[in-house]
Amino acid sequence: LVLAVAAGVGLSSSLGMLRIRRSWSLKWIVIVLVLLTISLSMYVYYRTSKHDVIGLAWDLGAVTTGPVTVPLVIALGLGVATAGNNPSPLTGFGVVTFASLIPVITVLLLALSLPSNILEELEASTNSPSFPSLQKGANEPSSSSSSSSLWYDQTPYAEIIAGVRALVPLAAIMIFLLRCILRDTRQLLVTLELTPGSSVIFKASAALLAAQIGIIVFNVGLTQGLSKLGTMVGGVMPSAFTSMEEIKGSPIWGRELGTFIAVLFAWVLGFGATLAEPALFTLAVTVDRLSRGKITQRQVVLSVALGVGTGTALGLLKIVIGFPLLPLLLVGYTLAVILTTMAGEILICVAWDSAGVTTGPVTVPLVISLGLGLGRALNAADGFGILSLASVCPIISVLAVGIIKGDGQADRRHGDVEARGEYELSRTDAEEAGDDD
C-alpha cells in the first residue's frame, strides 16, 4: 500500500515538473485526471466486490502531502517556472494537485490486482491495534501494546525514526542532485527576514537541523495527543444522538438535535485544525507575495478553512446516515470542474494545490481518528471518506471566492511580470550572498 502511494506521488512530481517546463495548462490536465479517477472509482464500486476500498483510496490521496513535502515541491515548481517561459512563477503551482489524485488511481489499481481476502484483512486491521478504547484512558496502553512490542515501535523512538525518515532521505537526494548532477558548488545559505529591511543569512545545514528537531517533537505531540484525543472524541460523539452502553444518560440531546450538534462540532474542528496547518501557511504566504496581494494570505487561509470545515461536517454526516461516499465525491468534483472551466490559470493552480496542503499533520490525525472512532461506535461499514471530502470542498471554496472577487479571469499580466521580477530578485540576492561567502 505504501509503495502504491509512493509510486503515485513519484509520477505526480514527474508530471508536474513536465507540465511546468512545457507550459501546459493545468486546467485540462486536472479535468482529465478527475474524469479518470472518478471513472475508475465507479468501476471499482459498481462492477467489483471491492467497493469498501474507495474511501481508503481517496483518503490516502489526501494525506500524501505534509510539512516536509509541500515546501519542497512548491519551491521546485516555482524554480522551474521561473527558469522557463512561464508568464508568472505562480504557474509553478500544481504539483501538489497531482499528488492528491494520481495516488488514488495507483491504490485503486492495486486493489483490483489483489484478491478480496487480502483487502478484508487490511480493512479489519484498521479496527485493532493502536487506537485507545473508551474503557481505557487516552494515556493507558491498549491490550495490544504490551511489553513484547519492539523498542522502535514505542514512543519516543518511533517518532524519532519517523522524523528522520521524513527529512533525511529528501535532503540527501536534493544535495546529491545539486552537487553531483547539476555540479553546483556554491554554499547553501538561507535568508531569514526578521523585520522589514532586516534579515539574517545562515547555513542551510542549521535550518535542516532545526527542521529535524521540530518534526520529531511535532510527531510525539501528534501520536500521543491529537490522535488519541480524536479517537476518544469520535468514540464518545455518538452519545449526543444515540444510546451507548459506555455513556450514562445517552443520548444526551436526542436524534435530530444531537446530530446537528455533532455536525456543527465537526465543522468547527475542521475549520480550526486547518488554521493550524503549517503547509497551508507556506502556500498562502507564497501566493500572497508572488501575486503582490491580488490573492491575499487571508483570502487563501479562510476560504480553505471554510472548505475543510464543510467537508469534515459532510464526512461525519455521511458516517452517521450511512450514505455512500462515491456520489458525494462525484457531485463535489463535478462542481469543482465546472468552476475550474470558469477560472483563470493562476487561480486554478492555487485552488487545486490547496486541496493537498489542507490535509496535513494537524488535520489528518484528528479527522481520521474521529472518523474511525465514530465508525466503530456506530458499527458503520466504512469510517473512511472524511479526508477525501475535506480535500474537494476547499477546491470549490477557493475557486468560488476567487471568481466572485474577480481573480478568476482578470488580466494580471503586469502583476505577473512584477511577481516574476520579485521572485528572481530574491533568488539572485541569496545566490550573491552564497558567492560572497
Secondary structure, 3 states (H helix, E strand, C coil): CHHHHHHHHHHHHHHHHHHHHHCCCHHHHHHHHHHHHHHHHHHHHHHCCCCCHHHHHHHHHHCCCCCCHHHHHHHHHHHHHHHCCCCCHHHHCCHHHHHHHHHHHHHHHHHHHCCHHHHHHHHHHCCCCCCCCCCCCCCCCCCCCCCCCCHHHCCCHHHHHHHHHHHHHHHHHHHHHHHHHCCCCCCCEEEEEEECCEEEEEEHHHHHHHHHHHHHHHHHHHHHHHHHHHHHHHHHHHHHCCCCCCCCCCCCCCHHHHHHHHHHHHHHHHHHHHHCCHHHHHHHHHHHHHCCCCCCHHHHHHHHHHHHHHHHHHHHHHHHHCCCHHHHHHHHHHHHHHHHHHCCHHHHHHHHHHHHHCCCCCHHHHHHHHHHHHHHHCCCCCCCCHHHHHHHHHHHHHHHHHHHHCCCCCCCHHHHHHHHHHHHHHHHHHHHHHHHC
